[in-house]
Amino acid sequence: MNHYQIVKEVINDWDPMNFLSFSSEDEYDPEISRIVSRLPTASVEKLAVVIHEVFDEMFSRSRSRIPSINNCYPSALKIWDKIYNNKFPNLKKRY
């Protein structure tokens, strides 16, 4: 599975803006593309910040409730785990 597919799966499962119950599966594609283009390689924490920043950039003008960095962390962890634990399967998990 490529990075885009991994991020799409996690973000759509999370549905941070609660859009998917009344819209199509591609609703978050612009946000997913931005997240993938800014995937950090340093930490899960930085990925949570990236996810928060992308949703803030995309939805702050709509006055929608933007997920906090803390609310982004579980999805960041899932993405990180799927991407980087597949690349380094012998590394021990730190959580």
N, C-alpha and C positions, 0 to 999 in steps of 0.2 A: 504494500500500500504506500503511495507516495505522500509527501507532507500535506499537500492540499486535501487529499481524501481523509487523512487522519484528522486534520483540523476541522474539516466539514462535519465529520461524524461526531466529534466531541461537541462542537458548538451547536449543531442541530439537536443533539440529545439534551443539551442544557437548555436551549431556547431562552437566552437571557432577557429578551425583550417580550417574551410571550406572544410572538407573532405566528408561529407555525400552526397553531390551531385554526387560523383563519386565512393563511396565505400559503404560497407554494414552498416547496423544499429548497428552492434557490434564493429565498428571501435574504439570507445572510451571505451570499456569495461575494459581494463587494468587501464586506468586513473580513471574510475568510481570506480573500486574496491579499488584503493589507497585512493581516496577521502573518501569513506565510512569507510575505516579502520582508518582514521584519523579525523573523524567528531569531531569537538570540541563541547563542551557543554557550552562554556563561552560567545561567541558572534558571530554575523554575520561577524564582521570585521575579526575575526580569521578564519572563514570559507573561506572568500575571499582570505586570505593569503594561506591557505591550497590548495585551487584550483589553485592559481597561482604557488605555489611551485611544485605541481604535474605536471602541464603542462610544467614547466621549466625543471624538472627532466627528463621528458619523451621526450621532443622535442628540448632541447637546442643544442644537437649535430647535429641536422638536419638543423640548421640555419633557422628554421622556425620562424615566428614572434610569440612570446609567448604573450598571453594576459596579460596586466598589472593587478595589484591588483585592480585598479579602474574599469577596464573592467570586472573583475571577480565579483565585488560586486553585480550587479543586479541578477546574477545567484545564488550567495550565499544567497541573501535575499529571493529569491523564494524557495530555498531548505529549508532554516531556517523556513520560514513561513509554508511550507507544513509539515515539521516534527514536529516543536515545538508548533505551534499554534493548531495543532490537539491534542497534549498532554495536553496543557493548554488552552482550549478554552475560559476561562473566563478572561484571561489576556488582558489588553488593549494594542493595538499596539502603538509603540513609533515612528512611521514614518508616 
